[in-house]
Amino acid sequence: MRLALAQAPGELSTVVARLDRLRAALPGIAADGADRGLLPELFACGYNIGDAVHERAEPADGRIFGAMRDLSREAGVAIHYGFAEAADGGATTRGFVSLRKERC
């Protein structure tokens, strides 16, 4: 098993920008022989975003999950990522998802 650790710059202020950066990086990660990518807590929604974390929170099987699943399939790399999860009652928690390339 080869694990790639990835981080995104703080100035990527939108979910789309963060996913685009990952999309651009995954082919190189795969070409380097990594079969798993580990992304940090809140990678998908961004850091230090204040109350916007509530706006960007979504269910574990939401749009971010779909995008990450597709990226994992395209690159053939399993992805473990963090995001702001919308919980029952409007609360926000930190969620983590691991996508196994064999099951995507």
C-alpha positions as CSV (number, residue, x, y, z in Angstrom):
1,M,0.0,0.0,0.0
2,R,1.2,3.5,-0.9
3,L,-0.4,6.4,0.8
4,A,-0.3,10.0,-0.5
5,L,-0.9,12.8,1.9
6,A,-2.5,15.9,0.4
7,Q,-3.3,19.4,1.6
8,A,-5.0,22.3,-0.1
9,P,-3.9,26.0,0.2
10,G,-6.1,28.1,2.4
11,E,-6.9,30.5,-0.3
12,L,-9.1,28.0,-2.2
13,S,-12.3,29.5,-0.9
14,T,-14.9,27.4,-2.6
15,V,-15.8,23.7,-2.6
16,V,-15.5,23.7,-6.4
17,A,-12.0,25.1,-6.3
18,R,-10.9,22.5,-3.7
19,L,-12.3,19.7,-5.8
20,D,-10.7,21.1,-8.9
21,R,-7.3,21.1,-7.2
22,L,-7.8,17.5,-6.2
23,R,-8.9,16.6,-9.7
24,A,-5.7,18.0,-11.1
25,A,-3.5,16.3,-8.4
26,L,-5.0,12.8,-8.5
27,P,-3.4,11.6,-11.8
28,G,0.0,12.5,-10.5
29,I,-0.7,10.7,-7.2
30,A,-1.8,7.6,-9.1
31,A,1.2,7.8,-11.5
32,D,3.5,7.9,-8.5
33,G,2.1,4.6,-7.4
34,A,-0.2,5.7,-4.5
35,D,-3.3,3.7,-4.2
36,R,-4.7,5.8,-1.3
37,G,-5.0,9.5,-0.8
38,L,-5.5,11.0,2.7
39,L,-7.0,14.4,2.9
40,P,-7.3,16.5,6.1
41,E,-10.2,17.4,8.2
42,L,-12.5,19.9,6.4
43,F,-10.6,19.5,3.2
44,A,-13.9,19.6,1.2
45,C,-15.4,22.7,2.6
46,G,-12.4,24.8,3.6
47,Y,-10.8,26.0,6.8
48,N,-11.3,29.1,8.9
49,I,-14.6,29.9,7.1
50,G,-16.6,30.9,10.2
51,D,-20.4,30.6,9.9
52,A,-20.0,29.5,6.2
53,V,-19.3,26.1,7.6
54,H,-23.0,25.7,8.2
55,E,-23.8,26.7,4.6
56,R,-21.3,24.2,3.2
57,A,-22.4,21.4,5.5
58,E,-24.2,18.5,3.8
59,P,-25.2,14.9,4.4
60,A,-22.6,12.2,4.2
61,D,-24.0,11.1,0.8
62,G,-24.4,14.6,-0.6
63,R,-22.8,16.4,-3.6
64,I,-19.3,16.3,-2.1
65,F,-19.5,12.6,-1.6
66,G,-20.7,12.2,-5.3
67,A,-17.8,14.3,-6.5
68,M,-15.2,12.5,-4.4
69,R,-16.6,9.1,-5.5
70,D,-16.3,10.1,-9.2
71,L,-12.7,11.4,-8.6
72,S,-11.8,8.2,-6.9
73,R,-13.2,6.1,-9.8
74,E,-11.5,8.3,-12.5
75,A,-8.1,8.2,-10.8
76,G,-8.2,4.6,-9.4
77,V,-7.2,6.0,-6.0
78,A,-9.0,5.4,-2.8
79,I,-9.8,8.7,-1.0
80,H,-10.2,9.5,2.7
81,Y,-11.5,13.0,3.2
82,G,-13.1,15.3,5.8
83,F,-16.1,17.6,5.4
84,A,-18.7,19.6,7.4
85,E,-21.6,17.2,7.9
86,A,-25.1,18.5,8.4
87,A,-26.6,16.6,11.3
88,D,-30.2,16.2,12.5
89,G,-31.6,19.4,14.0
90,G,-29.4,21.7,11.9
91,A,-26.2,21.0,13.8
92,T,-22.9,20.7,12.0
93,T,-20.3,18.1,12.8
94,R,-17.1,16.9,11.3
95,G,-17.5,13.9,9.1
96,F,-15.0,11.6,7.4
97,V,-15.5,9.3,4.5
98,S,-13.3,6.7,3.1
99,L,-13.9,5.6,-0.5
100,R,-12.4,2.3,-1.5
101,K,-11.5,2.3,-5.1
102,E,-12.7,-1.3,-5.4
103,R,-16.2,-0.3,-4.3
104,C,-16.8,3.0,-6.0
